Amino acid sequence: MTHQFQASSQAVEWRPIPQGLGTASAPIPTERGQQAFRLAKWRAEPGTYARPEGMGWSETFVVYAGRGVLRAEGQTVALLPGVVIDVKKGVPYELEILEALEKFAVVTLGG
């Protein structure tokens, strides 16, 4: 887990993504090559969400409402509005939601 966010400097031709509940994806050119990305909005109520095996994708997200705590790789990070988190594919973590939390994520389907 890191607290870095790297944006691509490459221009990307705008194309509408088909509508669907959490199903739209499109390849985006990045410094890592062509990978499918998905944009997601997520809301969780208070509780603990454990992913002992990590996720099958990488995800960078920004918290825009609520609060919680993320524990991964021996680190603990407070989740508050404005915090940006990068979770790599397969990294185990635990998310403790203290107050209904909302985030906007860029999900990298390729890894």
Summary of the structure (lengths in Angstrom):
residues: 111
radius of gyration: 14.4
end to end distance: 13.9
largest distance: 40.2
contacts: 276
relative contact order: 0.31
helix: 0%
strand: 57%
